[in-house]
């Protein structure tokens, strides 16, 4: 970690009782109801002894407090947001733009591999309102970190823990959001593998999928053996299958519990259905006094709770039960089918359907450039709706025909407006809508002038690819919403 973090700002070790990791371990064990008071006291004593006598390192093995104030890449860690099997996540401030904050996850005991890089490349190709935006993946020394948009929270596990089971009508919109995000990931070739309430985060009323791609760290290698970090045999690169099961047996599909390599689209569908069961009941549908009992019951398909009739109407229960059917072939075949079934439930309640896409206005007079831009946006991304205009005056006047405008793509040279003045005019008309300037000019000074006039970003048309255009749009939307937290996020 010495290459990753400025050791000069390392804080002194904290006592065991001030470490979030220490207190959360005991509390999590208490909540399982699997330990007696005497056993918990013994665990408390052993952890106290360990933390008081152990030197803390900066490799993610401590509770995270020691890392506050340190530099990671171009960011400074300010507070610990949470920690889990894959690593610790911090609120961090950009050292380039001090007003910008992100969520930064440091991944524990994992070195870069071709498989990890492939997964992270897929994650960075995701562009959807219901998927957390990954700004960058960093690697310095032997430590990996992911920089993401900071979400307001809480996650759905925290929501149920604090407030109890949720009303079925509220949960449907959450399920539509989650299914939409997972559908997009599946279409881009990425299976989540760890769908659960803790990985569904609320952000301005919308659900966003988190930790996509990280579950690959828990899987065995292609030869069936768990990989070991050659630099230290005490730290496995991948968690063992049993360790992974212990964390997610309540939401893992039976076939995935038998073999982690068997994870499929249907496994994610099961996970989402099991998550819905939890939201409606506040409990897991997998029974067992101990976690090992739960794993055995899950694999054998015994002791799995049915959805109580009292929690939702029959047609709602029918959709949920098909999602978590024991056999993969008895479930929906795709997230698209899941989403359609959920939306059919919403259609019975007019005016309650959530907005599952973004509306983009393109202002471009060159017909070839316009067709190309529209094609790039709509090729393979159902989350983007496009409305196009050839003149600035038409775009400004047509606002009444746009239900909800999320972003403007603007050409600088239009028949009725040229140069930076075009940005000034569109910004005046849409003061709260992010604007991205697309132009054939490659002069950086033009880009700076556009941003000074109110544009959020600037891109040269000659450099654009479908993936790059998607990334620019969704990263801009994400950063705009972080700068304007009081505004409703796309909804």
C-alpha positions as CSV (number, residue, x, y, z in Angstrom):
1,X,0.0,0.0,0.0
2,X,3.0,2.3,0.3
3,X,2.8,3.2,-3.4
4,X,-0.9,3.8,-3.1
5,X,-1.2,5.9,0.0
6,X,0.9,8.8,1.3
7,X,2.3,7.2,4.5
8,X,3.2,10.6,5.9
9,X,-0.5,11.2,6.7
10,X,-1.0,7.9,8.5
11,X,-2.9,8.4,11.7
12,X,-2.1,6.6,14.9
13,X,-3.7,3.3,15.7
14,X,-7.1,3.6,17.4
15,X,-8.2,1.4,20.3
16,X,-10.3,-1.7,19.5
17,X,-13.5,-0.2,20.8
18,X,-13.4,2.7,18.4
19,X,-13.1,0.6,15.3
20,X,-16.3,0.2,13.3
21,X,-15.1,-3.2,12.1
22,X,-14.7,-4.5,15.6
23,X,-18.1,-3.3,16.9
24,X,-19.9,-4.4,13.7
25,X,-18.6,-8.0,14.0
26,X,-20.0,-8.5,17.4
27,X,-23.3,-6.8,16.6
28,X,-23.7,-8.9,13.4
29,X,-23.1,-12.1,15.3
30,X,-25.6,-11.0,17.9
31,X,-28.3,-10.4,15.3
32,X,-28.0,-14.0,13.9
33,X,-29.3,-15.3,17.2
34,X,-26.9,-18.2,16.8
35,X,-24.7,-17.4,19.8
36,X,-25.3,-17.3,23.5
37,X,-24.5,-14.3,25.6
38,X,-21.5,-16.2,27.0
39,X,-20.2,-17.0,23.6
40,X,-20.6,-13.4,22.5
41,X,-18.7,-12.2,25.5
42,X,-15.8,-14.6,24.7
43,X,-15.7,-13.4,21.1
44,X,-15.7,-9.8,22.5
45,X,-12.7,-10.6,24.7
46,X,-10.8,-12.3,21.9
47,X,-11.3,-9.5,19.5
48,X,-10.3,-6.9,22.1
49,X,-7.1,-8.8,22.8
50,X,-6.4,-9.1,19.0
51,X,-7.0,-5.4,18.2
52,X,-5.1,-4.1,21.2
53,X,-2.0,-6.2,20.4
54,X,-2.0,-6.1,16.6
55,X,-0.2,-3.5,14.5
56,X,-2.6,-2.2,11.9
57,X,-1.6,-2.2,8.3
58,X,-2.9,-0.2,5.4
59,X,-3.8,-3.2,3.3
60,X,-7.5,-3.1,4.1
61,X,-7.2,-5.5,7.0
62,X,-8.0,-3.0,9.7
63,X,-11.4,-1.4,10.3
64,X,-10.7,1.5,8.0
65,X,-10.2,4.2,10.6
66,X,-6.4,4.3,10.1
67,X,-6.9,5.2,6.4
68,X,-9.0,8.3,7.0
69,X,-7.2,11.4,5.6
70,X,-4.9,9.4,3.4
71,X,-4.5,9.8,-0.4
72,X,-5.6,7.1,-2.8
73,X,-4.9,8.1,-6.4
74,X,-6.3,11.6,-6.9
75,X,-8.6,11.4,-3.9
76,X,-8.4,11.9,-0.2
77,X,-10.3,9.5,2.1
78,X,-12.6,11.4,4.4
79,X,-14.9,8.8,6.1
80,X,-15.6,5.1,6.1
81,X,-19.0,4.4,4.5
82,X,-19.0,0.6,5.0
83,X,-17.2,-2.7,4.5
84,X,-17.9,-6.1,3.3
85,X,-16.4,-9.2,1.9
86,X,-14.9,-7.5,-1.2
87,X,-13.4,-4.5,0.6
88,X,-14.0,-1.2,2.3
89,X,-15.7,1.8,0.8
90,X,-14.9,5.3,1.7
91,X,-16.3,8.8,1.0
92,X,-13.4,10.6,-0.7
93,X,-12.8,14.1,-2.0
94,X,-11.2,14.8,-5.3
95,X,-7.9,16.5,-5.1
96,X,-8.4,18.0,-8.6
97,X,-11.9,19.4,-7.9
98,X,-12.2,19.8,-4.1
99,X,-16.0,20.3,-4.4
100,X,-16.4,16.8,-5.9
101,X,-17.0,13.8,-3.7
102,X,-17.1,10.1,-4.7
103,X,-17.4,6.7,-3.2
104,X,-14.1,4.8,-3.3
105,X,-13.8,1.1,-2.7
106,X,-10.5,-0.5,-1.8
107,X,-10.5,-4.2,-2.7
108,X,-8.9,-6.4,-0.1
109,X,-6.3,-9.0,-0.8
110,X,-6.7,-9.0,-4.5
111,X,-4.1,-8.4,-7.2
112,X,-4.9,-7.5,-10.7
113,X,-5.6,-10.4,-13.1
114,X,-6.8,-10.7,-16.6
115,X,-10.1,-11.9,-15.4
116,X,-10.5,-9.0,-13.0
117,X,-9.6,-6.5,-15.7
118,X,-12.1,-8.1,-18.1
119,X,-14.9,-7.8,-15.5
120,X,-14.0,-4.2,-14.7
121,X,-13.9,-3.3,-18.4
122,X,-17.5,-4.7,-18.7
123,X,-18.5,-2.7,-15.6
124,X,-17.2,0.5,-17.1
125,X,-19.2,-0.2,-20.3
126,X,-22.5,-0.1,-18.3
127,X,-24.5,3.0,-18.9
128,X,-28.0,2.9,-17.3
129,X,-30.0,5.0,-14.7
130,X,-30.3,1.9,-12.5
131,X,-26.6,1.0,-12.3
132,X,-24.1,2.8,-10.2
133,X,-21.6,4.7,-12.4
134,X,-18.0,3.6,-12.1
135,X,-15.9,6.6,-12.9
136,X,-12.5,4.8,-12.9
137,X,-10.7,1.7,-11.8
138,X,-7.3,2.3,-10.3
139,X,-4.3,0.1,-9.7
140,X,-1.2,1.3,-7.9
141,X,1.3,-1.2,-6.5
142,X,-0.6,-4.3,-5.5
143,X,-3.8,-2.5,-4.5
144,X,-6.9,-2.1,-6.6
145,X,-9.6,0.5,-6.1
146,X,-12.8,1.5,-7.8
147,X,-14.1,5.1,-7.9
148,X,-17.9,5.4,-8.1
149,X,-20.6,7.9,-7.8
150,X,-21.6,8.5,-4.2
151,X,-25.2,7.5,-3.6
152,X,-27.5,8.9,-1.0
153,X,-28.7,5.6,0.4
154,X,-29.7,3.6,2.3
155,X,-29.6,0.2,0.7
156,X,-32.7,-2.0,0.9
157,X,-31.3,-4.2,3.7
158,X,-30.8,-1.1,5.9
159,X,-34.2,0.2,4.9
160,X,-35.9,-3.0,6.1
161,X,-33.8,-3.3,9.2
162,X,-34.8,0.2,10.3
163,X,-38.4,0.3,9.2
164,X,-39.5,-3.3,8.9
165,X,-41.2,-5.0,5.9
166,X,-42.3,-2.7,3.1
167,X,-45.7,-2.3,1.5
168,X,-46.0,-4.4,-1.7
169,X,-47.0,-1.3,-3.7
170,X,-43.7,0.4,-2.8
171,X,-41.6,-2.6,-3.6
172,X,-42.8,-3.0,-7.1
173,X,-41.2,0.2,-8.3
174,X,-37.9,-1.0,-6.6
175,X,-38.1,-4.3,-8.4
176,X,-38.7,-2.6,-11.8
177,X,-35.7,-0.4,-11.2
178,X,-33.5,-3.4,-10.2
179,X,-34.7,-5.6,-13.1
180,X,-34.0,-2.7,-15.6
181,X,-30.5,-2.3,-14.3
182,X,-29.8,-6.1,-14.3
183,X,-31.4,-6.4,-17.8
184,X,-28.9,-3.9,-19.1
185,X,-25.9,-5.7,-17.4
186,X,-27.0,-9.0,-18.9
187,X,-27.3,-7.4,-22.3
188,X,-23.7,-6.3,-21.9
189,X,-22.5,-9.7,-21.0
190,X,-22.2,-9.3,-17.2
191,X,-24.0,-11.5,-14.6
192,X,-24.1,-10.0,-11.1
193,X,-23.9,-13.3,-9.1
194,X,-24.6,-11.6,-5.8
195,X,-28.0,-9.9,-6.1
196,X,-29.3,-9.1,-2.5
197,X,-30.9,-6.2,-0.6
198,X,-27.5,-4.8,0.4
199,X,-26.5,-4.4,-3.3
200,X,-29.7,-2.4,-4.2
201,X,-29.1,1.2,-3.1
202,X,-31.7,4.0,-3.0
203,X,-30.6,7.2,-4.5
204,X,-33.1,10.1,-4.8
205,X,-36.0,7.7,-4.9
206,X,-34.4,5.4,-7.5
207,X,-32.8,2.0,-7.1
208,X,-29.2,1.5,-8.3
209,X,-27.4,-1.8,-8.6
210,X,-24.0,-1.8,-6.9
211,X,-21.1,-4.2,-6.8
212,X,-21.5,-5.5,-10.3
213,X,-18.4,-7.4,-11.4
214,X,-17.0,-7.8,-7.8
215,X,-18.6,-11.3,-7.3
216,X,-16.0,-12.7,-9.7
217,X,-13.5,-12.3,-6.8
218,X,-15.4,-15.0,-4.9
219,X,-15.4,-17.6,-7.6
220,X,-13.0,-20.4,-8.1
221,X,-10.6,-20.5,-11.1
222,X,-11.3,-22.3,-14.3
223,X,-9.3,-25.3,-13.1
224,X,-11.5,-25.6,-10.0
225,X,-8.9,-24.5,-7.5
226,X,-9.0,-21.3,-5.4
227,X,-6.2,-19.0,-6.5
228,X,-3.6,-17.8,-4.0
229,X,-1.8,-14.5,-4.1
230,X,1.8,-15.6,-4.6
231,X,3.2,-12.7,-2.6
232,X,1.6,-13.8,0.6
233,X,0.1,-17.3,1.2
234,X,-1.9,-16.0,4.1
235,X,-4.1,-13.9,1.9
236,X,-6.2,-15.7,-0.7
237,X,-7.0,-13.8,-3.9
238,X,-10.4,-15.5,-4.0
239,X,-12.6,-16.4,-1.0
240,X,-13.5,-20.0,-0.7
241,X,-16.8,-21.3,-1.8
242,X,-18.0,-21.9,1.8
243,X,-17.0,-18.4,2.8
244,X,-18.9,-16.9,-0.1
245,X,-22.0,-19.0,0.7
246,X,-22.0,-17.9,4.3
247,X,-22.4,-14.3,3.2
248,X,-25.2,-14.8,0.6
249,X,-27.1,-18.1,1.2
250,X,-30.3,-16.2,2.0
251,X,-30.4,-14.8,-1.6
252,X,-28.3,-17.3,-3.7
253,X,-29.9,-19.6,-6.2
254,X,-29.7,-23.3,-5.4
255,X,-27.7,-24.2,-8.5
256,X,-25.2,-21.5,-7.7
257,X,-24.9,-22.8,-4.1
258,X,-24.0,-26.2,-5.6
259,X,-21.4,-24.7,-7.9
260,X,-20.4,-21.1,-8.1
261,X,-19.5,-21.5,-11.7
262,X,-23.1,-22.3,-12.5
263,X,-24.2,-18.7,-12.0
264,X,-26.5,-17.6,-14.9
265,X,-29.1,-15.0,-15.7
266,X,-31.6,-17.3,-14.0
267,X,-29.5,-17.1,-10.8
268,X,-29.7,-13.3,-10.8
269,X,-33.5,-13.6,-11.3
270,X,-33.7,-15.9,-8.3
271,X,-31.6,-13.5,-6.2
272,X,-33.9,-10.6,-7.1
273,X,-37.0,-12.7,-6.2
274,X,-35.4,-13.8,-2.9
275,X,-34.7,-10.1,-2.3
276,X,-38.3,-9.2,-3.0
277,X,-39.4,-11.9,-0.5
278,X,-37.2,-10.2,2.1
279,X,-38.6,-6.7,1.4
280,X,-42.2,-8.0,1.9
281,X,-41.6,-10.2,5.0
282,X,-38.4,-8.8,6.6
283,X,-37.0,-12.4,6.8
284,X,-35.2,-14.9,4.6
285,X,-37.1,-17.7,2.9
286,X,-34.2,-20.1,3.7
287,X,-34.6,-21.8,7.0
288,X,-31.9,-23.1,9.3
289,X,-30.6,-22.6,12.8
290,X,-27.1,-22.1,11.6
291,X,-25.7,-20.8,8.3
292,X,-24.5,-24.3,7.4
293,X,-28.0,-25.6,7.9
294,X,-29.3,-22.9,5.6
295,X,-26.8,-23.8,2.9
296,X,-27.8,-27.5,3.1
297,X,-31.6,-26.7,3.1
298,X,-31.1,-24.4,0.1
299,X,-29.3,-27.0,-2.0
300,X,-31.8,-29.7,-1.1
301,X,-34.8,-27.4,-1.5
302,X,-36.2,-28.2,1.9
303,X,-37.6,-25.8,4.5
304,X,-38.0,-23.0,2.0
305,X,-40.7,-20.6,3.2
306,X,-43.7,-19.8,0.9
307,X,-44.7,-16.2,0.5
308,X,-47.4,-15.4,3.0
309,X,-50.8,-14.6,1.4
310,X,-51.1,-11.5,3.6
311,X,-48.2,-9.6,2.2
312,X,-49.5,-9.0,-1.4
313,X,-52.4,-9.8,-3.8
314,X,-52.3,-13.2,-5.6
315,X,-51.1,-11.8,-8.9
316,X,-48.1,-10.0,-7.2
317,X,-47.2,-13.2,-5.3
318,X,-47.4,-15.2,-8.5
319,X,-44.7,-13.0,-10.1
320,X,-42.4,-13.1,-7.1
321,X,-42.8,-16.9,-6.6
322,X,-41.9,-17.5,-10.3
323,X,-38.8,-15.4,-9.8
324,X,-37.5,-17.6,-6.9
325,X,-38.7,-21.0,-8.2
326,X,-36.3,-23.7,-7.2
327,X,-35.5,-25.0,-10.7
328,X,-34.0,-22.5,-13.1
329,X,-36.3,-23.7,-15.9
330,X,-39.4,-22.8,-13.9
331,X,-38.2,-19.1,-13.5
332,X,-38.5,-16.3,-16.1
333,X,-36.0,-16.8,-18.9
334,X,-34.7,-13.3,-18.9
335,X,-34.8,-10.0,-16.9
336,X,-36.7,-8.6,-19.8
337,X,-39.5,-11.1,-19.0
338,X,-39.3,-10.2,-15.3
339,X,-39.5,-6.5,-16.1
340,X,-42.5,-7.0,-18.3
341,X,-44.3,-9.0,-15.6
342,X,-43.6,-6.3,-13.1
343,X,-44.7,-3.5,-15.3
344,X,-47.9,-5.3,-16.0
345,X,-48.6,-5.1,-12.2
346,X,-47.9,-1.4,-12.3
347,X,-50.2,-0.8,-15.3
348,X,-53.1,-1.7,-13.0
349,X,-52.2,1.5,-11.0
350,X,-52.2,4.4,-13.4
351,X,-49.6,7.1,-12.8
352,X,-47.3,4.9,-10.6
353,X,-44.9,3.6,-13.2
354,X,-41.4,4.7,-12.6
355,X,-39.3,6.4,-15.3
356,X,-36.8,3.8,-16.4
357,X,-35.0,5.8,-19.1
358,X,-33.4,9.1,-19.7
359,X,-34.6,11.7,-22.3
360,X,-31.9,13.3,-24.3
361,X,-32.3,16.3,-26.7
362,X,-30.0,16.5,-29.6
363,X,-29.6,19.9,-31.3
364,X,-27.7,19.3,-34.6
365,X,-28.2,20.7,-38.1
366,X,-25.9,18.3,-40.0
367,X,-28.2,15.4,-41.0
368,X,-25.4,12.9,-41.3
369,X,-24.0,13.8,-37.8
370,X,-27.5,13.7,-36.4
371,X,-28.3,10.3,-37.8
372,X,-24.9,8.9,-36.6
373,X,-25.4,10.3,-33.1
374,X,-28.9,9.0,-32.7
375,X,-27.8,5.6,-34.0
376,X,-24.9,5.5,-31.5
377,X,-27.2,6.3,-28.6
378,X,-30.0,3.9,-29.4
379,X,-27.8,1.0,-30.5
380,X,-28.1,-1.5,-27.7
381,X,-29.2,0.9,-25.0
382,X,-33.0,0.9,-24.3
383,X,-32.4,3.3,-21.4
384,X,-32.0,6.3,-23.8
385,X,-34.9,8.2,-25.5
386,X,-33.9,10.8,-28.1
387,X,-35.6,13.9,-29.5
388,X,-33.8,15.8,-32.2
389,X,-33.9,19.4,-33.6
390,X,-32.0,21.1,-36.4
391,X,-32.3,24.7,-35.0
392,X,-31.8,26.2,-31.6
393,X,-35.0,28.2,-31.8
394,X,-37.0,25.0,-32.4
395,X,-35.3,23.2,-29.5
396,X,-36.1,26.0,-27.1
397,X,-39.7,26.3,-28.3
398,X,-40.3,22.6,-28.2
399,X,-39.8,22.2,-24.5
400,X,-43.5,21.9,-23.9
401,X,-43.5,18.7,-26.0
402,X,-40.8,17.0,-23.9
403,X,-42.2,15.2,-20.8
404,X,-38.9,15.3,-18.9
405,X,-35.6,16.5,-20.3
406,X,-32.5,15.0,-18.7
407,X,-29.7,16.2,-20.9
408,X,-28.9,18.2,-24.0
409,X,-26.3,17.3,-26.7
410,X,-25.5,20.5,-28.5
411,X,-23.7,21.4,-31.7
412,X,-22.0,24.8,-31.7
413,X,-22.7,25.7,-35.3
414,X,-26.4,25.9,-36.0
415,X,-28.3,27.9,-38.7
416,X,-29.6,30.4,-36.1
417,X,-26.7,30.4,-33.6
418,X,-22.9,29.9,-33.7
419,X,-20.1,29.4,-31.3
420,X,-20.2,29.8,-27.5
421,X,-23.3,32.0,-27.7
422,X,-25.2,28.7,-28.5
423,X,-24.2,27.4,-25.1
424,X,-25.3,30.6,-23.4
425,X,-28.7,30.5,-25.0
426,X,-29.4,26.8,-24.3
427,X,-28.2,27.3,-20.7
428,X,-30.5,30.2,-20.2
429,X,-33.5,28.2,-21.4
430,X,-32.6,25.0,-19.5
431,X,-30.7,26.3,-16.4
432,X,-30.9,22.9,-14.5
433,X,-30.3,20.5,-17.4
434,X,-26.8,19.3,-18.0
435,X,-25.4,20.2,-21.4
436,X,-22.7,18.4,-23.4
437,X,-21.2,20.2,-26.4
438,X,-20.4,18.0,-29.5
439,X,-18.4,19.7,-32.2
440,X,-16.0,18.9,-35.0
441,X,-13.4,21.4,-33.6
442,X,-10.6,19.8,-31.7
443,X,-9.3,23.0,-30.1
444,X,-9.1,22.6,-26.3
445,X,-9.6,26.3,-25.9
446,X,-13.1,26.0,-27.5
447,X,-14.0,23.3,-25.0
448,X,-12.9,25.5,-22.1
449,X,-14.9,28.4,-23.4
450,X,-18.0,26.2,-23.7
451,X,-17.6,25.0,-20.1
452,X,-17.1,28.6,-18.9
453,X,-20.3,29.5,-20.7
454,X,-22.3,26.8,-18.8
455,X,-21.7,23.5,-20.6
456,X,-21.0,20.5,-18.4
457,X,-18.7,18.7,-20.8
458,X,-17.2,18.9,-24.3
459,X,-16.4,16.2,-26.8
460,X,-15.0,16.1,-30.4
461,X,-17.4,14.3,-32.8
462,X,-14.5,12.7,-34.6
463,X,-13.5,10.8,-31.4
464,X,-16.9,9.4,-30.5
465,X,-17.8,5.8,-30.3
466,X,-21.1,4.4,-29.0
467,X,-19.4,3.4,-25.7
468,X,-17.7,6.7,-25.3
469,X,-20.8,8.7,-26.0
470,X,-22.8,6.6,-23.4
471,X,-20.0,7.1,-20.8
472,X,-19.9,10.9,-21.4
473,X,-23.7,11.1,-21.0
474,X,-24.1,8.9,-17.9
475,X,-21.0,10.3,-16.1
476,X,-22.1,13.8,-16.8
477,X,-25.6,13.0,-15.4
478,X,-24.1,11.4,-12.3
479,X,-21.8,14.3,-11.6
480,X,-24.5,16.8,-12.2
481,X,-26.8,15.1,-9.8
482,X,-24.0,15.0,-7.1
483,X,-23.5,18.8,-7.5
484,X,-27.3,19.3,-7.3
485,X,-28.4,16.9,-4.5
486,X,-31.7,18.7,-3.9
487,X,-32.9,17.9,-7.4
488,X,-34.8,14.8,-8.2
489,X,-32.5,12.3,-9.9
490,X,-33.9,11.7,-13.4
491,X,-37.3,10.7,-12.0
